[in-house]
């Protein structure tokens, strides 16, 4: 059974989300502050975290950062703010998706399913591909530089795969959006920037080539 960790300091919100996800046959574990959330991630090994921004002891932002430092665990952030800048900031933190409060049952369940589906890669795996020192194996969902594995989120992995597979060619932003968010009907172009920035950082730390921005067109890895 798929396990979802729900983290919010509001017991009513936790109870509502737990009830909705439980009715969809997800196993739900809960936490009410940032310290407890990190313990649950370590001890209960959830498949996905639904994480509120405003938490006592350790903020939701910091919890997201700490998880992302060591894991590609899918994260959906909860926020009460609707500004585009806030949404971009959450993605820059490492969130895979976000929900703006208040939200309904259908949206919650749809986003949980979509993030889990992207994380599991339920489409038929493609053949392994490499570009210079970078090797990507979709069947095993691994990416490595000189045989050293990279810790990538599901979105970062899909972006790297298409860039490596199209090695040396410019990949249009629209193609990258479709690759990174295959379940989104109309993905926001602004989503690309933070995910590509983190991907560039990880590749750079591994002394590998990084995606190059071709102004007005897309990105190229060569």
C-alpha positions as CSV (number, residue, x, y, z in Angstrom):
1,X,0.0,0.0,0.0
2,X,1.3,3.5,-0.9
3,X,2.2,5.4,2.2
4,X,1.7,9.2,2.4
5,X,3.0,11.4,5.2
6,X,0.7,14.4,5.9
7,X,2.3,17.3,7.8
8,X,0.4,20.3,9.1
9,X,0.2,22.0,12.4
10,X,-3.6,22.3,12.0
11,X,-5.2,19.0,13.3
12,X,-8.4,19.7,11.3
13,X,-6.4,20.0,8.1
14,X,-4.4,16.9,8.8
15,X,-7.6,15.0,9.6
16,X,-9.3,16.1,6.5
17,X,-6.4,15.2,4.2
18,X,-5.9,11.9,6.0
19,X,-9.6,11.1,5.6
20,X,-9.6,11.9,1.9
21,X,-6.5,10.0,1.1
22,X,-7.5,7.1,3.3
23,X,-10.8,6.8,1.4
24,X,-8.6,6.3,-1.8
25,X,-6.8,3.4,-0.1
26,X,-3.6,5.2,0.7
27,X,-1.9,4.5,4.0
28,X,-1.6,7.8,5.9
29,X,0.9,8.7,8.6
30,X,0.9,12.2,10.2
31,X,3.0,14.8,11.8
32,X,2.3,18.2,13.3
33,X,5.7,19.9,13.3
34,X,8.9,19.9,11.3
35,X,11.0,17.8,13.7
36,X,8.3,15.1,13.8
37,X,8.1,15.3,10.0
38,X,11.8,14.5,9.5
39,X,11.6,11.7,12.0
40,X,8.6,10.2,10.1
41,X,10.5,10.5,6.8
42,X,13.4,8.6,8.4
43,X,11.5,6.0,10.3
44,X,8.3,5.4,8.3
45,X,9.7,5.6,4.7
46,X,6.7,7.3,3.1
47,X,6.3,7.2,-0.7
48,X,5.2,10.9,-0.8
49,X,5.0,13.9,1.6
50,X,2.2,16.4,1.7
51,X,3.9,19.3,3.5
52,X,2.5,22.6,4.9
53,X,4.8,25.6,4.7
54,X,3.9,27.0,8.2
55,X,5.2,24.5,10.8
56,X,6.5,24.9,14.4
57,X,10.0,23.9,15.4
58,X,11.3,23.5,11.9
59,X,9.5,25.3,9.0
60,X,8.1,23.5,6.1
61,X,10.6,25.2,3.8
62,X,13.5,23.8,5.8
63,X,11.9,20.4,6.0
64,X,11.7,20.4,2.2
65,X,15.3,21.5,1.9
66,X,16.6,18.8,4.2
67,X,14.6,16.1,2.5
68,X,15.9,17.2,-0.9
69,X,19.5,17.2,0.3
70,X,19.5,13.4,0.6
71,X,16.4,12.1,-1.2
72,X,14.3,12.3,-4.3
73,X,11.2,11.6,-2.2
74,X,8.2,13.3,-3.9
75,X,6.9,16.4,-2.0
76,X,3.6,18.3,-2.5
77,X,3.7,21.7,-0.6
78,X,0.6,23.3,0.9
79,X,0.4,27.1,0.8
80,X,-2.2,29.7,1.5
81,X,-0.6,32.2,-1.0
82,X,-1.6,32.4,-4.6
83,X,1.1,34.6,-6.0
84,X,3.1,33.3,-9.0
85,X,6.3,34.2,-7.1
86,X,5.4,32.0,-4.2
87,X,4.7,29.0,-6.5
88,X,8.0,29.5,-8.2
89,X,9.7,29.7,-4.8
90,X,8.2,26.4,-3.7
91,X,9.5,24.7,-6.8
92,X,12.9,26.2,-6.3
93,X,12.9,24.7,-2.8
94,X,12.6,21.2,-4.4
95,X,8.8,20.6,-4.2
96,X,7.4,18.4,-7.0
97,X,4.1,20.2,-6.9
98,X,2.0,22.4,-4.7
99,X,-1.6,23.0,-3.6
100,X,-3.1,26.3,-2.7
101,X,-5.5,26.3,0.3
102,X,-8.4,25.9,0.3
103,X,-8.5,22.9,-2.1
104,X,-11.0,20.2,-2.9
105,X,-10.9,16.4,-2.7
106,X,-10.6,16.0,-6.5
107,X,-7.7,18.3,-6.8
108,X,-5.8,16.8,-3.9
109,X,-6.3,13.2,-5.1
110,X,-5.5,14.1,-8.7
111,X,-2.2,15.8,-7.7
112,X,-1.2,13.0,-5.4
113,X,-1.8,10.4,-8.1
114,X,0.0,12.5,-10.7
115,X,3.1,13.0,-8.6
116,X,3.3,9.3,-7.6
117,X,2.8,8.3,-11.2
118,X,5.6,10.6,-12.3
119,X,7.8,9.3,-9.5
120,X,7.2,5.6,-10.4
121,X,7.6,6.1,-14.2
122,X,4.7,3.8,-15.1
123,X,5.3,4.1,-18.9
124,X,7.3,1.5,-20.7
125,X,11.0,2.2,-20.0
126,X,13.2,3.3,-22.8
127,X,16.7,2.0,-23.6
128,X,19.7,3.3,-21.6
129,X,21.4,6.3,-23.1
130,X,24.6,8.2,-22.5
131,X,26.3,11.4,-23.4
132,X,30.0,11.7,-22.6
133,X,30.4,10.9,-18.9
134,X,26.6,11.0,-18.2
135,X,24.6,7.7,-18.3
136,X,20.9,7.4,-17.9
137,X,19.0,4.1,-17.5
138,X,15.2,4.7,-17.5
139,X,14.4,1.1,-16.7
140,X,16.4,1.3,-13.4
141,X,15.6,5.0,-13.0
142,X,19.3,5.7,-12.4
143,X,21.5,8.5,-13.7
144,X,25.3,8.5,-13.1
145,X,28.4,10.5,-13.9
146,X,31.5,8.4,-14.3
147,X,29.6,5.5,-12.6
148,X,28.8,7.7,-9.6
149,X,25.0,7.9,-9.1
150,X,23.2,11.2,-9.0
151,X,20.5,11.9,-6.5
152,X,17.7,13.4,-8.8
153,X,14.1,14.1,-8.2
154,X,11.7,12.4,-10.7
155,X,11.3,15.7,-12.6
156,X,15.1,16.3,-12.8
157,X,15.5,12.7,-14.0
158,X,13.1,13.1,-16.9
159,X,14.6,16.5,-17.9
160,X,18.1,15.0,-17.9
161,X,16.9,11.9,-19.9
162,X,15.5,14.0,-22.7
163,X,18.5,16.3,-22.8
164,X,20.9,13.3,-22.9
165,X,18.8,11.4,-25.5
166,X,18.9,14.5,-27.7
167,X,22.5,15.1,-27.0
168,X,23.9,18.1,-28.8
169,X,20.5,19.2,-30.1
170,X,18.5,22.1,-28.7
171,X,15.4,20.8,-26.9
172,X,12.5,23.3,-27.0
173,X,11.0,24.5,-23.7
174,X,7.7,23.0,-24.7
175,X,9.3,19.6,-25.2
176,X,11.0,19.9,-21.8
177,X,7.7,20.8,-20.1
178,X,6.0,17.8,-21.7
179,X,8.8,15.5,-20.6
180,X,9.0,16.9,-17.0
181,X,5.3,17.1,-16.4
182,X,3.6,14.5,-18.6
183,X,0.4,14.5,-16.6
184,X,-0.1,18.3,-16.7
185,X,-2.4,19.6,-19.5
186,X,-0.9,23.1,-19.4
187,X,2.4,23.2,-17.4
188,X,3.7,26.7,-16.5
189,X,6.9,27.6,-18.4
190,X,8.2,29.1,-15.1
191,X,8.4,25.6,-13.6
192,X,11.4,24.8,-15.8
193,X,13.8,27.3,-14.3
194,X,14.2,26.1,-10.7
195,X,14.3,22.4,-11.7
196,X,16.9,23.0,-14.4
197,X,18.9,25.2,-12.0
198,X,19.1,22.3,-9.5
199,X,19.9,19.9,-12.3
200,X,22.8,22.1,-13.4
201,X,24.0,22.4,-9.9
202,X,24.1,18.6,-9.4
203,X,25.8,18.0,-12.7
204,X,28.3,20.7,-12.1
205,X,29.2,19.2,-8.7
206,X,29.8,15.9,-10.5
207,X,32.1,17.7,-13.0
208,X,29.7,16.9,-15.8
209,X,28.5,19.0,-18.7
210,X,25.5,21.2,-17.8
211,X,22.4,22.3,-19.8
212,X,23.1,25.4,-21.8
213,X,20.3,28.0,-22.3
214,X,19.8,28.8,-25.9
215,X,18.0,32.1,-25.6
216,X,14.5,32.1,-27.0
217,X,14.6,28.5,-28.0
218,X,15.3,26.0,-25.3
219,X,18.2,24.1,-23.7
220,X,21.1,22.0,-25.0
221,X,23.4,19.4,-23.4
222,X,26.6,18.6,-25.2
